[in-house]
Amino acid sequence: MTDSIAKQIYDAVVTVIQALSLANLESTEIVLRKVPRDRNQLFRGITVSPAFTAELTGTNASDDWGYGILITFATGTGNGYSEDIDRMTLWRENVRKAFHNKRLSTIAACTKSIVSPGESYLTKELRNNNDVSALMLRVWTRELRT
């Protein structure tokens, strides 16, 4: 059985981020999860999570779908020191550059990806933590109607 387009996109996003070899981050700390935390404990590293899907008009024969992906960054130290802030901003910058206005080459239906700030999608408790940040990635596809 073939994975859904959404699952293929999530897996591709994890693979691209792992290939960035981000400083002070093991590839095993870049994971796909339904949510970036377990109760009140964040997972250190980068968590890729499904977010809401959007639709555009498409064409007579196909639909344009925007698959939302919340990319959450957590340094895990809880101290908010400047080296953590620098590490987090470098992670964000590299991830943004890897996806913004680009296509996922492994997804044939992908037309483009857009990156925007994602903090508004985090809970208030997470937003108030200096060691947590997020980006919202929207991967647009053109899918044939059946």
Steps between C-alpha positions, in 0.01 A plus 500: 500500500629843406515773762264797467638817345489660844713225657745515209534875556554463877769237443668713233509801734668294773754367248585848369548638852717202600717561192572856620729359774404777742751589773456325837213289371505127428292374209309284751379824663314598182178304505143481373242506780131583520583778748832653613453409865381229733270668751713789626839364398648608170710273286851644460603565143272556203153353481307488172124486563196503272302825504185610321458459125390782269348495152529732202291495184724283281397432141214326320669163551697541823495652847770697677556386860726663756620250760590676823799383699592648837876485555576545870849573629590428863850533644393317813719687746229720647747776582459738204874577487631687200669190356159328498345799325779503242466126442122529460518791257761319291280188487201713396700687237639184342162326495329806353762524224462129422126530432382855427383545139638159405353168389542167676674317218390155623129591482385514137180693579684771698486845340663712773559542873449810710645557848351742753538561874331226701499626858129585485428127464671420831318504833550803726722298734726400213508849348619641834797261506814656350628158401212425260432637156301392195458544128193420294583330173230472237574260215275560201406219264291471186303176514288352223134447574382141471 
